[in-house]
Amino acid sequence: ALLGVVGSVWPSAWWGLAALLSVYAVAAMANAWPLAGGSWRGAAGIAWAFACMHFGYGSGFAHALFDIMLLRRTPGAAATRLTR
């Protein structure tokens, strides 16, 4: 996400973002291929699910960092109860 924001000011950062996403896609497909039993469609579905989970966990972590570090908020009772 940071490379996408920086790319609006420094266009060369788009190449870095493209390279990073390409490596991520190749690694995800390489790991999903054996799980899918050699099916391209199955491997793509597993890789997509992995990317969605990765994005979800990452955005939740970033949101918590923003709340705790920048806004100086403490975790709410629901979040504490959920993780204990």
C-alpha positions, -999 to +999 in steps of 0.1 A: +000+000+000+029+023+008+044+019-027+010+027-042+009+060-023+045+068-030+038+060-067+016+091-070+046+113-062+074+091-075+063+071-105+093+047-103+077+032-071+050+016-094+077-007-108+085-017-072+049-024-065+045-044-097+076-064-089+064-071-053+030-082-065+045-104-092+067-122-067+037-126-043+016-140-071+042-165-083+049-176-047+012-180-039+006-201-071+037-222-065+024-231-030-012-236-041-003-258-070+003-290-050-027-284-028-049-281-059-037-314-073-023-298-104-054-279-114-048-243-126-083-233-116-080-248-082-045-233-076-058-198-086-087-202-062-064-212-033-040-184-041-069-159-042-082-171-009-047-169+006-044-133-007-078-123+008-068-138+042-035-120+040-051-087+032-077-091+059-052-099+086-028-072+074-055-045+073-068-055+108-032-053+121-027-019+105-060-006+119-049-017+154-015-001+150-031+031+139-055+031+169-029+022+195+002+040+183-012+072+168-046+077+184-035+063+218-066+043+222-068+011+242-084-020+227-121-022+233-138-049+255-150-068+224-115-070+210-100-081+243-127-107+248-122-120+213-085-126+217-085-141+251 
